[in-house]
Amino acid sequence: MLDYEPPSRIHLLSPLNGHLLVNAILLLTDLPRRSQRLASHLRASGELLVIDVLDPDQGGQARDLSTVTAIVSDVSLSHSAQVAGLRAYLDRLKPRRPPFLCLLHEDSSRSRVQADALGATRTLRAEDAARGLVALLGEMTRTVSPAVDIVAAISEADEALTRIFELGRSGSPLETSVIAQGTELVVDAVNRADIRAWLDVVWRFDDMTHQHCLLVAGLAAGFARQLALRPLDCRQLTQAALLHDLGKSRIPLTILNKPDKLDAHELAVMRTHPELGHRMLQDQGYPDAMLAVVRSHHEALDGSGYPDGLRSERIPDLVRLITVCDIFAALIERRPYRRPLGGEEAYDILKGMDGKVDPDFVRAFKPLAEAAGGVMVVAA
């Protein structure tokens, strides 16, 4: 959580303007509560239609099936009622049924035969769905668009980030291979597509800490490309962005996930995260430039930042770059207690922080802010 907040005002929010990544995914389930986590992964891919095959009241949704471009079944195949309900919806999509991925809750020969009889394009064990679902859906389509590639990359990058934060919470040493993998995914995805495609997917994340880290990492990768940095410098900048809030893994979840603004005591605890993250990475072989980003990304050129009150001459360029990305990300992301800002409005606030952020980097950031465009309106 960035401590700086914009002035209170009424914001005009622009819609996505057709930035959905696929037309629609149909998720068929026999137990909606079990499918909630699966649905959250699929929503990152675009519009999602969820139907309980055992609920007769949902039959009226058949008119929406014309928009479906992929089908995922999260239905147990061990009971005839579930299979019959699943088949009824599959039959409505004939004769030109889109690719059909069937999750197997019982990894048995009987289930695989049943899936084949239903016409499954591919099968996947239900326990592997969170890790491999998006990538497999991409493989199943005739042409994998850059947008689907972006979804798969972000899903994998988030898995790496989840692993990093889990290790941080447990006090275990960080796995350099996981950090490197997450960095490569971000850099390659932003290079193949554009920053707006990255933002459109990340905005859909429910976990605010993950959303923020991925937003900053994507912005850093895009900024590095715009500045024509060397590939090695680009990866170092993106890696630093991915890890900049690592110390939050040690902040109590009651504070980290609080839906309202923090009180004075909670804010003091939150402000320990740069030092905590720096301490976690010390003596682990990470370069000094990265350690400086983790410790000093909340410093300000006029000395009013924290934790060390550094002034301009003591704040390295890499830190200044990440600080610009960090503030912009905080302004455009969704918060429980306020709406996000559009790219232009967020950039205007960034420009107004004269004396706190590097004006040269702010000017250089303008094309990226313009590329970010409007914000995605997410229902509370």
C-alpha positions as CSV (number, residue, x, y, z in Angstrom):
1,M,0.0,0.0,0.0
2,L,1.4,3.4,-1.0
3,D,0.9,5.9,1.7
4,Y,0.3,8.8,-0.7
5,E,-3.4,9.2,-1.7
6,P,-4.9,11.7,-4.2
7,P,-7.1,14.6,-3.1
8,S,-10.7,13.7,-2.5
9,R,-12.7,14.4,-5.7
10,I,-15.3,13.0,-8.1
11,H,-13.7,10.9,-10.8
12,L,-15.0,10.2,-14.3
13,L,-14.3,6.6,-15.1
14,S,-13.9,5.4,-18.7
15,P,-15.0,1.8,-19.7
16,L,-12.7,-0.9,-21.1
17,N,-13.7,0.0,-24.7
18,G,-13.6,-3.6,-25.8
19,H,-10.4,-4.7,-24.1
20,L,-11.9,-8.1,-23.2
21,L,-9.3,-10.8,-24.1
22,V,-11.7,-13.5,-25.4
23,N,-15.4,-13.3,-26.3
24,A,-16.6,-15.5,-23.5
25,I,-15.6,-18.6,-21.5
26,L,-18.4,-20.9,-20.3
27,L,-17.7,-22.5,-16.9
28,L,-20.0,-25.4,-16.2
29,T,-20.0,-26.6,-12.6
30,D,-22.0,-28.9,-10.3
31,L,-20.8,-27.1,-7.2
32,P,-20.4,-23.3,-7.6
33,R,-18.7,-22.8,-4.3
34,R,-15.9,-25.2,-5.2
35,S,-15.5,-23.4,-8.5
36,Q,-15.0,-19.9,-7.1
37,R,-11.2,-20.0,-7.2
38,L,-11.3,-21.4,-10.7
39,A,-13.7,-18.7,-11.8
40,S,-11.3,-16.0,-10.5
41,H,-8.5,-17.3,-12.8
42,L,-10.8,-17.5,-15.8
43,R,-12.2,-13.9,-15.2
44,A,-8.7,-12.7,-15.9
45,S,-9.1,-14.0,-19.4
46,G,-12.2,-11.9,-20.1
47,E,-15.9,-12.3,-19.9
48,L,-17.0,-15.4,-17.9
49,L,-20.4,-17.2,-17.9
50,V,-20.8,-19.6,-15.0
51,I,-23.7,-22.1,-15.0
52,D,-24.6,-24.7,-12.4
53,V,-25.7,-27.7,-14.5
54,L,-27.8,-29.0,-11.6
55,D,-29.8,-25.8,-11.3
56,P,-32.9,-25.9,-13.5
57,D,-33.5,-22.1,-13.1
58,Q,-30.3,-21.4,-15.1
59,G,-31.7,-23.0,-18.3
60,G,-32.7,-19.5,-19.5
61,Q,-29.1,-18.5,-19.9
62,A,-28.9,-20.6,-23.1
63,R,-29.4,-17.5,-25.1
64,D,-25.9,-16.3,-24.0
65,L,-24.1,-19.4,-25.3
66,S,-23.7,-17.9,-28.7
67,T,-20.9,-15.8,-27.4
68,V,-18.9,-18.7,-26.0
69,T,-15.5,-19.4,-27.5
70,A,-14.2,-21.9,-24.9
71,I,-15.8,-24.3,-22.5
72,V,-14.4,-25.5,-19.1
73,S,-16.2,-28.3,-17.2
74,D,-15.7,-28.4,-13.4
75,V,-18.3,-31.1,-13.0
76,S,-17.8,-34.5,-11.3
77,L,-18.2,-37.3,-13.8
78,S,-19.0,-40.0,-11.2
79,H,-22.8,-39.3,-11.0
80,S,-25.3,-39.7,-13.8
81,A,-27.3,-36.5,-12.9
82,Q,-24.2,-34.3,-13.2
83,V,-23.2,-36.0,-16.5
84,A,-26.7,-35.5,-17.9
85,G,-26.7,-31.8,-16.9
86,L,-23.3,-31.3,-18.5
87,R,-24.3,-33.0,-21.7
88,A,-27.4,-30.9,-22.0
89,Y,-25.4,-27.7,-22.2
90,L,-22.8,-29.2,-24.4
91,D,-25.5,-30.3,-26.9
92,R,-26.8,-26.7,-27.1
93,L,-23.5,-25.6,-28.5
94,K,-23.5,-28.1,-31.4
95,P,-22.8,-28.4,-34.2
96,R,-20.0,-25.9,-34.0
97,R,-19.0,-26.4,-30.4
98,P,-15.9,-24.5,-29.3
99,P,-12.9,-26.2,-27.6
100,F,-14.0,-28.1,-24.5
101,L,-11.6,-28.6,-21.5
102,C,-12.8,-31.2,-19.1
103,L,-11.4,-31.2,-15.5
104,L,-11.2,-34.6,-13.9
105,H,-12.0,-34.7,-10.3
106,E,-11.6,-38.5,-10.3
107,D,-8.4,-39.4,-12.2
108,S,-9.6,-42.8,-13.3
109,S,-10.0,-44.7,-16.6
110,R,-13.8,-44.4,-16.2
111,S,-13.7,-40.6,-15.9
112,R,-11.4,-40.4,-18.9
113,V,-13.7,-42.6,-21.0
114,Q,-16.6,-40.4,-19.9
115,A,-14.8,-37.2,-20.9
116,D,-14.0,-38.7,-24.3
117,A,-17.7,-39.7,-24.8
118,L,-18.7,-36.1,-24.0
119,G,-16.3,-34.9,-26.7
120,A,-13.6,-33.2,-24.6
121,T,-10.9,-31.5,-26.6
122,R,-8.5,-31.9,-23.7
123,T,-8.6,-33.2,-20.1
124,L,-6.8,-31.9,-17.0
125,R,-6.7,-33.1,-13.5
126,A,-8.7,-30.7,-11.3
127,E,-5.9,-30.4,-8.8
128,D,-3.7,-29.0,-11.6
129,A,-6.2,-26.5,-12.9
130,A,-4.9,-23.4,-11.0
131,R,-1.5,-23.9,-12.4
132,G,-2.1,-25.0,-16.0
133,L,-5.6,-24.0,-17.0
134,V,-5.0,-20.7,-18.8
135,A,-2.0,-22.0,-20.8
136,L,-3.9,-25.2,-21.8
137,L,-6.9,-23.2,-23.0
138,G,-4.5,-21.1,-25.2
139,E,-3.1,-24.3,-26.7
140,M,-6.6,-25.6,-27.5
141,T,-7.6,-22.6,-29.6
142,R,-6.7,-22.6,-33.3
143,T,-4.7,-19.4,-32.9
144,V,-3.3,-18.2,-29.7
145,S,-3.6,-14.4,-29.6
146,P,-1.0,-12.2,-27.8
147,A,-3.8,-11.4,-25.3
148,V,-4.1,-15.1,-24.3
149,D,-0.3,-15.2,-24.1
150,I,-0.5,-12.3,-21.7
151,V,-3.1,-14.0,-19.5
152,A,-0.9,-17.1,-19.3
153,A,2.2,-15.1,-18.5
154,I,0.5,-13.1,-15.8
155,S,-1.0,-16.2,-14.2
156,E,2.5,-17.8,-14.1
157,A,4.1,-14.6,-12.8
158,D,1.5,-14.4,-10.1
159,E,2.3,-18.0,-9.1
160,A,5.9,-17.0,-8.8
161,L,5.0,-14.0,-6.7
162,T,2.8,-16.2,-4.5
163,R,5.7,-18.5,-3.9
164,I,8.0,-15.5,-3.1
165,F,5.6,-14.1,-0.5
166,E,5.0,-17.6,1.0
167,L,8.8,-18.0,1.5
168,G,8.9,-14.5,2.9
169,R,6.2,-15.2,5.4
170,S,7.8,-18.5,6.5
171,G,11.2,-16.9,6.9
172,S,12.7,-19.3,4.4
173,P,15.5,-18.2,1.9
174,L,14.1,-16.9,-1.4
175,E,14.5,-19.1,-4.4
176,T,16.5,-17.1,-7.0
177,S,15.1,-19.3,-9.8
178,V,11.5,-18.4,-8.9
179,I,12.4,-14.7,-8.9
180,A,14.2,-15.0,-12.2
181,Q,11.3,-16.9,-13.7
182,G,8.8,-14.2,-12.6
183,T,11.0,-11.5,-14.0
184,E,11.3,-13.1,-17.4
185,L,7.6,-13.7,-17.6
186,V,6.9,-10.0,-17.0
187,V,9.5,-8.7,-19.4
188,D,8.7,-11.1,-22.2
189,A,4.9,-10.5,-21.9
190,V,5.2,-6.7,-21.9
191,N,7.6,-6.9,-24.9
192,R,5.2,-9.1,-26.9
193,A,2.1,-7.0,-26.2
194,D,1.7,-3.6,-24.7
195,I,1.3,-2.1,-21.2
196,R,-2.4,-1.6,-21.6
197,A,-3.0,-5.3,-22.2
198,W,-0.9,-6.1,-19.1
199,L,-2.9,-3.6,-17.0
200,D,-6.2,-4.8,-18.2
201,V,-5.5,-8.3,-16.9
202,V,-3.8,-7.4,-13.6
203,W,-6.6,-5.0,-12.7
204,R,-8.8,-8.1,-12.3
205,F,-6.8,-9.5,-9.4
206,D,-8.5,-9.6,-6.0
207,D,-5.4,-9.6,-3.9
208,M,-4.3,-6.0,-3.6
209,T,-0.7,-6.7,-2.8
210,H,-0.2,-9.0,-5.7
211,Q,-2.1,-6.6,-8.0
212,H,0.2,-3.7,-7.0
213,C,3.4,-5.7,-7.3
214,L,2.4,-6.9,-10.8
215,L,1.3,-3.5,-11.9
216,V,4.6,-1.9,-10.8
217,A,6.6,-4.7,-12.4
218,G,4.7,-4.3,-15.7
219,L,5.1,-0.6,-15.7
220,A,8.8,-0.9,-14.9
221,A,9.3,-3.3,-17.8
222,G,7.4,-1.0,-20.1
223,F,9.4,2.1,-18.8
224,A,12.7,0.3,-19.3
225,R,11.8,-0.6,-22.9
226,Q,10.7,3.0,-23.6
227,L,14.0,4.3,-22.2
228,A,15.8,1.8,-24.5
229,L,17.7,0.3,-21.5
230,R,20.0,-2.7,-22.1
231,P,18.3,-6.1,-21.7
232,L,20.3,-6.8,-18.5
233,D,19.3,-3.4,-17.0
234,C,15.7,-4.0,-18.1
235,R,15.6,-7.3,-16.2
236,Q,17.2,-5.8,-13.2
237,L,14.7,-3.0,-13.1
238,T,11.8,-5.4,-13.5
239,Q,13.1,-7.8,-10.8
240,A,13.6,-4.9,-8.4
241,A,10.0,-3.8,-9.1
242,L,8.7,-7.3,-8.5
243,L,10.4,-7.5,-5.1
244,H,10.0,-3.9,-4.0
245,D,7.2,-4.7,-1.5
246,L,8.6,-8.0,-0.3
247,G,8.6,-6.7,3.2
248,K,4.8,-6.7,3.2
249,S,5.0,-10.5,3.5
250,R,5.9,-9.8,7.2
251,I,3.1,-7.3,7.8
252,P,0.1,-8.7,9.7
253,L,-2.7,-9.5,7.4
254,T,-5.2,-7.6,9.5
255,I,-3.2,-4.5,8.5
256,L,-2.2,-5.5,5.0
257,N,-5.8,-6.4,4.0
258,K,-7.7,-3.8,6.0
259,P,-10.6,-2.5,3.8
260,D,-10.4,1.1,5.2
261,K,-7.6,3.6,5.6
262,L,-5.0,2.8,8.2
263,D,-4.9,4.5,11.6
264,A,-1.7,6.1,12.9
265,H,-0.4,2.9,14.6
266,E,-1.2,0.7,11.6
267,L,0.4,3.1,9.3
268,A,3.6,3.0,11.4
269,V,3.6,-0.8,11.2
270,M,3.0,-0.6,7.4
271,R,5.9,1.8,7.0
272,T,8.3,-0.9,8.3
273,H,8.0,-2.9,5.2
274,P,11.0,-1.4,3.3
275,E,13.4,-2.2,6.1
276,L,11.9,-5.7,6.5
277,G,12.2,-6.4,2.8
278,H,15.8,-5.1,2.8
279,R,16.7,-7.3,5.8
280,M,15.2,-10.3,4.1
281,L,17.4,-9.9,0.9
282,Q,20.6,-8.9,2.6
283,D,23.5,-11.4,2.4
284,Q,21.5,-13.4,-0.3
285,G,23.7,-12.3,-3.2
286,Y,21.4,-9.6,-4.6
287,P,23.0,-6.5,-6.1
288,D,23.2,-3.3,-4.1
289,A,21.0,-1.5,-6.7
290,M,18.1,-4.0,-6.0
291,L,18.6,-3.7,-2.2
292,A,18.4,0.0,-2.6
293,V,15.0,-0.2,-4.4
294,V,13.5,-2.5,-1.8
295,R,14.7,-0.2,1.1
296,S,14.3,3.3,-0.5
297,H,11.3,3.3,-2.9
298,H,9.4,5.5,-0.4
299,E,12.1,8.1,-0.1
300,A,11.5,11.6,-1.5
301,L,14.0,14.0,-3.1
302,D,13.2,16.6,-0.5
303,G,14.1,14.3,2.4
304,S,10.5,13.8,3.5
305,G,10.3,10.1,2.7
306,Y,11.1,7.0,4.8
307,P,12.7,5.0,6.3
308,D,16.0,6.9,6.1
309,G,14.9,10.4,5.1
310,L,17.3,10.4,2.2
311,R,17.7,13.5,0.0
312,S,18.1,13.6,-3.7
313,E,21.9,13.1,-3.9
314,R,21.6,9.9,-2.0
315,I,18.8,8.3,-4.0
316,P,20.0,6.2,-7.0
317,D,18.4,6.4,-10.5
318,L,17.0,2.9,-10.2
319,V,15.1,3.8,-7.1
320,R,13.8,7.0,-8.7
321,L,12.5,5.0,-11.7
322,I,10.7,2.5,-9.5
323,T,9.3,5.3,-7.3
324,V,7.6,6.9,-10.3
325,C,6.1,3.5,-11.3
326,D,5.1,2.8,-7.7
327,I,3.2,6.0,-7.3
328,F,1.5,5.8,-10.7
329,A,0.4,2.2,-10.0
330,A,-1.0,3.1,-6.6
331,L,-3.1,5.9,-8.2
332,I,-4.6,3.8,-11.0
333,E,-5.3,0.7,-9.0
334,R,-8.5,-0.2,-7.2
335,R,-8.7,0.4,-3.5
336,P,-11.5,-0.7,-1.2
337,Y,-12.1,2.9,0.0
338,R,-11.8,4.8,-3.3
339,R,-12.1,4.5,-7.1
340,P,-9.0,4.3,-9.3
341,L,-7.9,7.2,-11.4
342,G,-7.5,7.3,-15.1
343,G,-4.0,7.5,-16.6
344,E,-4.2,11.2,-17.5
345,E,-5.4,12.2,-14.0
346,A,-2.9,10.0,-12.3
347,Y,-0.1,11.5,-14.4
348,D,-1.2,15.1,-13.5
349,I,-0.9,14.2,-9.8
350,L,2.6,12.7,-10.4
351,K,3.6,15.9,-12.2
352,G,2.4,17.9,-9.2
353,M,4.7,16.1,-6.8
354,D,7.5,18.5,-7.6
355,G,10.5,18.2,-5.2
356,K,9.5,14.7,-4.2
357,V,10.0,12.7,-7.5
358,D,12.5,13.1,-10.2
359,P,11.0,15.5,-12.8
360,D,13.1,14.1,-15.7
361,F,11.8,10.6,-15.1
362,V,8.2,11.9,-14.7
363,R,8.5,13.6,-18.1
364,A,9.9,10.4,-19.7
365,F,7.1,8.4,-18.1
366,K,4.3,10.4,-19.9
367,P,4.0,8.1,-23.0
368,L,3.5,5.1,-20.7
369,A,0.9,7.0,-18.7
370,E,-0.9,7.8,-21.9
371,A,-0.7,4.2,-23.0
372,A,-2.3,3.2,-19.7
373,G,-5.4,5.2,-20.8
374,G,-8.6,4.9,-18.9
375,V,-9.2,2.7,-15.8
376,M,-11.2,-0.5,-15.5
377,V,-14.3,0.0,-13.4
378,V,-14.6,-3.0,-11.0
379,A,-17.7,-3.5,-9.0
380,A,-17.3,-3.3,-5.2
